[in-house]
């Protein structure tokens, strides 16, 4: 039985999400439509900017999400970030040495660290000031300050990181994709995140639901290299994430 037009289009896009490239003949078999119909579908979807036709099939168009100014990011999905921060705060135990990445999601963990007997290392002056205000011994990494994100980066930062070992690393992320992993817009920040992940016993990736199935400029890690803490994973993406990928949804806890 031939699939209806809207259903065909959705099936085509689902196939592209899973495989990046699909062949016309595969779509003919999956939809029971004619080759002419499928080619017409691909032409229409290309005109809508959904895909790009290639010889014998089509490939998906990947959009790179831009880096938003810190003043804007501070107000995006704030309630979700607070819930994530509260959950992560409960995971931090006394006597741990933790790394806290720069970023608005990791910042929301800080209020829940009050009165904990821990030591912190961070690459954010903003985070360091807050940690100091709640009397947590804190080491601030040296290097260059990026005004757009408030992160400290560069060769000096990486050299300093080589000396440390963390029980936990709280890492922010701009985009999470089931195939392309963890990405961020800034090359220098990506290097810091990558180094931190290699120097921590446990890596916690903090991300609200809007970060899933997005891609950014620089990859800094695989999904299996850490535990993703999020408010929830959108249902339309659930089938894309394999069981070995650890995802904690704080809304369901």
C-alpha positions in Angstrom: 0.0 0.0 0.0 1.4 3.4 -1.0 2.2 5.8 1.8 0.4 9.2 1.7 2.5 12.3 0.7 3.0 13.8 4.2 3.9 10.4 5.6 6.4 9.9 2.7 8.0 13.2 3.5 8.3 12.3 7.2 9.7 8.9 6.4 12.3 10.5 4.1 13.4 13.0 6.7 13.5 10.2 9.4 15.7 8.1 7.2 18.0 11.1 6.6 18.2 11.8 10.3 19.3 8.2 10.9 21.6 7.6 7.9 22.5 11.1 6.6 22.2 9.8 3.0 19.4 7.8 1.4 19.0 6.2 -2.0 15.9 6.7 -4.2 15.5 2.9 -4.6 15.5 2.4 -0.8 12.7 5.0 -0.5 10.8 3.4 -3.2 10.9 0.1 -1.4 10.0 1.7 2.0 7.1 3.7 0.7 5.8 1.5 -2.1 5.7 4.7 -4.2 7.0 4.9 -7.8 10.5 6.2 -8.5 9.0 9.2 -10.2 7.0 10.1 -7.1 10.0 9.8 -4.8 12.2 12.0 -7.1 9.3 14.6 -7.1 9.3 14.4 -3.2 13.0 14.9 -3.0 12.8 17.9 -5.4 10.1 19.5 -3.3 11.9 18.9 0.0 15.1 20.4 -1.5 13.1 23.5 -2.5 11.9 23.7 1.1 15.6 23.6 2.3 15.1 20.2 4.0 17.7 18.2 2.1 20.1 18.3 -0.9 19.7 16.0 -3.8 22.7 13.9 -4.9 23.2 11.3 -7.5 20.8 8.5 -6.9 19.4 9.9 -3.7 19.6 12.7 -1.2 21.6 13.9 1.9 20.5 15.8 4.9 21.4 19.5 5.4 23.1 20.1 8.7 22.6 23.5 10.3 25.4 24.8 12.6 23.9 26.6 15.5 25.4 30.1 16.2 27.0 31.1 19.5 24.6 33.4 21.3 25.8 36.3 23.5 26.1 35.4 27.2 23.4 38.0 28.1 20.9 36.1 25.9 21.9 32.6 27.0 21.5 33.5 30.7 17.8 33.8 30.1 17.2 30.8 27.9 15.6 27.7 29.5 16.4 29.1 32.9 13.9 26.9 34.9 15.2 23.8 33.1 18.8 24.7 33.9 17.9 25.3 37.6 16.4 21.9 37.9 19.5 20.3 36.2 21.7 22.3 38.6 19.8 21.1 41.6 20.1 17.5 40.5 23.8 17.8 39.8 24.4 19.5 43.1 23.0 16.4 44.9 25.6 14.3 43.1 28.6 16.2 44.5 29.9 14.7 47.8 32.1 16.1 50.5 35.9 15.8 49.9 35.6 15.8 46.1 37.7 17.9 43.8 35.5 19.0 40.9 36.0 20.9 37.7 33.3 23.4 36.8 33.2 24.5 33.2 32.2 28.0 32.2 28.6 28.5 31.0 25.1 29.2 32.1 24.1 25.6 32.8 27.0 24.9 35.0 26.5 28.2 36.8 23.1 26.9 38.0 24.8 24.2 40.0 26.7 26.6 42.2 23.9 27.6 44.6 23.5 23.9 45.5 27.2 23.5 46.5 26.8 25.8 49.5 28.2 24.2 52.7 29.7 21.3 50.8 33.3 20.4 51.8 34.8 20.3 48.3 37.5 21.9 46.3 36.7 23.4 42.9 38.7 24.3 39.8 37.1 26.4 37.1 37.9 28.3 33.9 35.3 31.0 34.6 35.9 34.2 36.6 32.2 34.5 37.1 31.9 31.1 38.6 35.0 31.7 40.7 33.5 34.8 42.3 30.3 32.9 43.2 32.2 30.0 44.6 34.3 32.4 46.7 31.1 34.0 48.1 30.0 30.6 49.5 33.4 29.9 50.9 34.4 27.0 48.6 38.2 26.8 48.0 38.6 27.5 44.3 41.4 27.4 41.8 40.9 29.6 38.7 42.8 28.5 35.6 45.0 31.0 33.9 45.0 32.0 30.3 43.0 34.2 27.9 39.6 35.5 28.8 37.0 35.2 26.1 34.6 38.1 26.5 31.8 36.5 24.5 31.5 33.4 26.8 33.4 34.4 30.0 35.7 31.3 29.6 39.4 31.2 30.2 41.2 29.4 27.4 44.5 29.0 25.6 47.8 27.2 25.9 48.4 28.2 29.5 45.0 26.8 30.5 45.7 23.5 28.9 49.2 23.3 30.5 47.7 23.9 33.9 45.0 21.3 33.4 47.7 18.6 32.8 48.6 18.8 36.5 45.1 18.1 37.8 42.9 15.1 38.4 39.2 15.6 39.2 36.7 13.3 40.8 34.0 14.9 38.7 33.9 17.4 35.8 30.8 19.4 35.1 30.9 20.3 31.4 28.7 22.5 29.4 27.7 21.8 25.8 26.2 23.8 23.0 25.0 20.9 20.9 24.4 17.1 21.2 23.9 14.9 18.2 23.5 11.1 18.1 26.1 10.7 15.4 28.4 13.8 15.7 28.6 13.8 19.5 29.3 16.8 21.7 30.1 20.1 19.9 30.7 23.8 20.7 31.3 26.9 18.5 34.7 27.8 19.9 37.9 25.8 19.0 39.8 27.0 22.1 36.9 26.1 24.5 36.6 22.7 22.8 40.2 22.0 23.7 39.7 22.8 27.3 36.5 20.7 27.5 38.3 17.8 25.8 41.3 18.0 28.2 39.0 18.2 31.3 37.1 15.1 30.3 40.4 13.1 30.0 41.3 14.2 33.6 38.1 13.3 35.4 36.9 10.1 36.9 33.3 11.0 36.1 32.1 13.5 33.5 28.7 15.1 33.8 27.4 16.8 30.6 24.8 19.5 31.5 22.3 20.2 28.7 18.7 21.2 28.5 16.4 19.6 26.0 17.0 22.2 23.3 20.6 21.0 22.8 19.6 17.6 21.3 20.1 16.8 17.6 22.0 20.0 17.1 25.5 20.4 15.7 28.1 23.0 16.2 31.5 23.8 14.8 33.9 21.9 16.9 33.6 18.4 18.3 35.1 17.8 21.8 33.8 14.4 22.8 31.8 11.3 22.2 28.4 10.8 23.9 29.7 7.7 25.6 32.5 9.7 27.4 30.1 11.2 30.0 26.7 11.1 31.6 24.3 13.6 30.1 22.1 15.4 32.6 19.1 17.0 31.0 15.6 18.1 31.9 14.2 15.7 29.3 15.1 14.0 26.0 12.5 15.0 23.4 10.4 11.9 22.5 11.0 12.4 18.7 14.7 11.8 19.3 14.6 8.8 21.7 15.1 6.1 19.2 18.3 7.8 17.9 20.2 7.3 21.2 21.6 3.9 21.9 21.3 2.2 25.3 25.0 2.6 26.1 24.6 6.4 26.1 23.8 7.5 29.6 21.1 10.1 29.8 19.5 11.2 33.1 16.2 13.1 32.7 15.7 15.1 35.9 12.0 15.6 35.3 11.4 11.9 35.4 13.3 11.3 38.7 
